Amino acid sequence: SLKARRSFKAAGVAVKHLHLSTIVPFPSNVIVKAAEKCNYGVIVMENHSIIGGVGSATAEALSEAGIGRKLIRLGVPGVYAHGASCDYLVAEYGFDSTALIRAAESLTGKQIAGAVETE
């Protein structure tokens, strides 16, 4: 979420943001190059199931390339999601900007001040 950018900057946490509009064709080479430059790990945030999604493809690409980085996947866990507003669902299933900040804290071990404004 781009809304977390200010919090990352204020905490001195550098972030490389890659946006994938589709999973096929999967840009393994781009993912691997970016992951090689990461100090702490990779966070994948997707607005659907994390099972068989971008996070899974990222894990495969990193594994096949021999890149040992911690991977955190944010998205709908292996459940059937119910209908509701987008704001509610991203908060309910833990892939809003607050969840992204918490994942970055987990990777870096740094406290990242203040969850950003409401989504």
PELINCOR-V884810 format. One record per backbone hydrogen bond with DSSP energy under -0.5 kcal/mol. CO is the residue of the C=O (numbers start at 0). NH is the residue of the N-H. E is the energy in kcal/mol with one decimal. If there is no record, write none. Layout:
CO,NH,E + CO,NH,E
This chain:
0,3,-1.3 + 1,4,-1.3 + 3,7,-2.1 + 4,8,-2.7 + 5,9,-2.6 + 6,10,-1.5 + 7,11,-0.5 + 7,12,-2.8 + 8,11,-1.3 + 11,13,-0.6 + 14,16,-0.6 + 15,17,-0.6 + 17,19,-0.5 + 18,20,-0.5 + 25,27,-2.0 + 26,29,-0.6 + 26,30,-2.2 + 27,31,-2.9 + 28,32,-2.2 + 29,33,-2.2 + 30,34,-2.6 + 31,35,-2.2 + 32,36,-0.7 + 33,36,-0.8 + 34,37,-1.2 + 39,69,-0.7 + 41,71,-2.7 + 42,44,-0.5 + 43,45,-0.5 + 43,73,-3.7 + 47,75,-1.9 + 49,51,-0.6 + 49,52,-0.9 + 52,56,-2.3 + 53,57,-2.6 + 54,58,-2.4 + 55,59,-2.1 + 56,60,-2.4 + 57,61,-2.7 + 58,62,-2.4 + 59,63,-2.8 + 60,64,-1.6 + 61,66,-2.9 + 62,65,-1.1 + 65,67,-0.7 + 66,68,-1.2 + 69,41,-2.9 + 71,43,-3.0 + 71,73,-0.5 + 73,45,-2.7 + 75,49,-2.4 + 76,78,-3.4 + 78,80,-0.7 + 84,88,-2.5 + 85,89,-2.5 + 86,90,-1.4 + 87,91,-3.1 + 88,92,-2.5 + 89,94,-2.9 + 90,93,-0.7 + 95,99,-2.0 + 96,100,-2.3 + 97,101,-2.4 + 98,102,-2.3 + 99,103,-2.3 + 100,104,-2.3 + 101,105,-2.0 + 102,106,-2.1 + 103,107,-2.7 + 104,108,-2.5 + 109,111,-0.5 + 110,112,-0.7
